[in-house]
Amino acid sequence: MLGEIREEIRDVTGAKTGRHKGTIVEIAQAVDVYMGNDQKRQPWGIVLQFKDMLPQLKKLPANKRKSYLSDNKHILRQGNIACLLIDNEAAAFPSIFRIEDNIAGDPGQVIVRFQDDNTLPSSLAKMRESKNIKLVQLDSSIFAFEPFLRRLQDLYELPLSEELLHWNGAYTIFVSIL
C-alpha cells in the first residue's frame, strides 16, 4: 500500500515520469472549519478554497455544475485519501469530505478531514507561509487494505511476542531443527 502511494506521489511531484490519474487541485488557502450544521453535527474538517475552478467545470454553466458532479463521483471522491502537497512536499494525508455545492462554486471549496492531530498544526503553519499548495486525490486502492489495517488497530496482543521480544538460545535450537 505504501509503495503504491509513494509511486503516485513521485508521479505528481515529477520525481518519476508518469501520468497521475487522480484530480489535482491548486489550493489558495484554508478559509474555515466545517462541523456540519446545527441539526446534524459531523466530525470537523478544514475548508480549503481552490485558486481556480476545477477544469472539468469551467465550460459548464453554473446551473449544470452540481449535476455534473453528481454524475461524476470520481471527481474528489467522498472519503478518498488525498495528499496535501506544500511546496512540492507531502505534508499530510487527509480524507476528502465531498459537498457538491462547495466544489461547484467559483472558486470552489473542498473539505478535508485529518486522521490524526499530529500533522494538522504543521500543515496549517506551512500553508500560511507557502503559495504553492496542491491537494492530490490518490487513486491507490487503499480501501482494499482497510480491513487489514482495522484488524491491526484492534490487536491488543502481539502473537509470538514472548518469542520475539525475549529471544534466547533455546528458540534457536528449535528453529534450526525445523
C-alpha positions in Angstrom: 0.0 0.0 0.0 2.7 2.5 0.9 4.6 1.6 -2.2 1.6 2.5 -4.3 1.2 5.8 -2.5 4.9 6.6 -2.9 4.7 5.9 -6.7 1.7 8.2 -7.1 3.4 11.0 -5.2 6.6 10.6 -7.3 4.4 10.9 -10.4 2.7 14.1 -9.2 5.9 15.8 -7.9 7.8 15.0 -11.1 10.4 12.7 -9.4 9.3 10.0 -11.8 8.0 10.2 -15.3 4.4 9.0 -15.5 0.9 10.2 -15.6 -1.3 10.7 -12.5 -4.9 9.8 -13.0 -6.4 11.5 -9.9 -7.6 15.0 -9.5 -5.1 17.7 -8.7 -6.4 21.0 -7.3 -4.4 24.2 -6.7 -5.3 25.5 -3.2 -5.4 29.2 -2.4 -5.9 29.0 1.3 -7.6 27.4 4.3 -10.8 29.5 4.8 -12.9 27.9 7.5 -13.6 24.9 9.8 -16.5 22.7 8.9 -18.5 20.8 11.6 -21.8 20.2 9.9 -24.9 22.2 10.6 -27.0 22.9 13.7 -29.3 19.9 13.0 -26.5 17.4 12.3 -23.0 17.8 13.7 -20.2 15.9 12.0 -16.5 15.3 12.6 -14.7 18.6 11.9 -12.7 19.3 8.8 -10.8 22.2 7.2 -12.3 24.0 4.3 -9.8 24.6 1.5 -10.5 27.2 -1.2 -9.4 26.5 -4.8 -7.3 29.0 -6.6 -9.5 28.5 -9.7 -12.5 26.4 -10.7 -12.0 22.7 -11.5 -11.0 22.3 -15.2 -14.0 19.9 -15.8 -16.4 22.6 -14.6 -15.0 25.7 -16.4 -17.0 25.3 -19.6 -20.3 24.4 -17.8 -22.9 27.0 -16.9 -23.4 27.5 -13.1 -26.7 25.6 -13.0 -25.2 22.4 -14.6 -22.1 22.1 -12.4 -23.7 20.4 -9.5 -25.5 17.8 -11.7 -22.2 17.2 -13.5 -20.5 16.5 -10.1 -23.4 14.2 -9.1 -22.9 12.2 -12.3 -19.1 12.0 -11.9 -18.5 10.8 -8.4 -14.8 10.1 -9.2 -14.0 13.8 -9.0 -12.8 14.4 -5.5 -14.4 11.2 -4.3 -16.1 11.1 -0.9 -13.9 9.5 1.8 -10.9 9.1 -0.6 -7.4 9.7 0.8 -5.7 12.8 -0.6 -2.2 14.1 -0.3 -1.6 17.7 0.7 1.5 18.9 -1.1 3.0 22.1 0.2 5.9 23.4 -1.8 6.0 20.0 -3.7 6.5 18.1 -0.4 3.9 15.8 1.1 2.7 17.4 4.3 -0.4 15.3 5.3 -2.8 12.7 4.1 -6.3 13.9 4.9 -9.5 12.3 3.6 -12.0 14.2 1.4 -15.4 15.2 2.5 -17.4 15.9 -0.6 -20.1 18.6 -0.7 -21.0 19.2 -4.3 -22.4 22.7 -3.8 -19.0 23.8 -2.4 -17.0 22.1 -5.1 -19.2 23.6 -7.9 -18.6 27.2 -6.6 -16.4 29.8 -8.3 -13.8 29.4 -6.8 -14.7 26.0 -5.4 -14.0 24.6 -1.9 -13.3 21.2 -0.6 -13.4 19.9 3.0 -10.6 17.7 4.2 -10.5 15.7 7.4 -7.2 14.9 9.1 -7.0 11.4 10.6 -4.6 12.5 13.4 -4.0 15.8 15.1 -0.2 15.4 14.8 0.0 16.6 11.1 -2.6 19.4 11.3 -0.6 22.2 13.1 2.5 21.8 11.0 0.4 21.6 7.8 -1.5 24.8 8.7 1.7 26.6 9.6 3.3 25.6 6.3 0.2 26.6 4.3 0.2 30.0 5.8 3.8 30.6 4.5 3.5 28.9 1.2 2.0 29.9 -2.2 2.3 26.5 -3.8 -0.3 24.3 -2.3 -1.9 21.3 -4.0 -4.5 18.7 -3.0 -3.9 15.5 -4.9 -6.6 12.8 -4.9 -4.8 9.5 -4.5 -6.1 6.7 -6.7 -4.3 3.9 -4.8 -6.7 1.2 -3.8 -6.3 2.0 -0.1 -9.8 0.6 0.6 -8.5 -2.9 -0.3 -6.1 -2.7 2.6 -8.6 -1.2 5.1 -9.8 -4.5 6.6 -6.2 -5.5 7.4 -5.4 -2.0 8.9 -8.5 -2.1 11.0 -7.6 -5.6 12.3 -4.1 -4.4 13.2 -5.6 -1.4 15.1 -7.7 -3.8 17.1 -4.8 -6.0 18.2 -4.0 -5.8 21.9 -1.6 -8.7 22.0 1.3 -9.4 19.7 1.3 -13.1 18.7 4.6 -14.7 19.4 5.6 -11.6 21.5 7.4 -13.8 24.1 9.4 -15.5 21.4 10.2 -12.3 19.5 11.0 -10.0 22.4 12.7 -12.4 24.8 14.8 -14.5 22.4 17.3 -16.9 23.8 19.3 -20.0 22.6 16.5 -22.5 23.3 14.5 -21.0 20.5 17.5 -21.0 18.1 17.8 -24.8 18.5 14.1 -25.3 17.9 14.2 -23.2 14.7 17.3 -25.0 13.4 15.6 -28.4 13.8 12.7 -27.3 11.6 
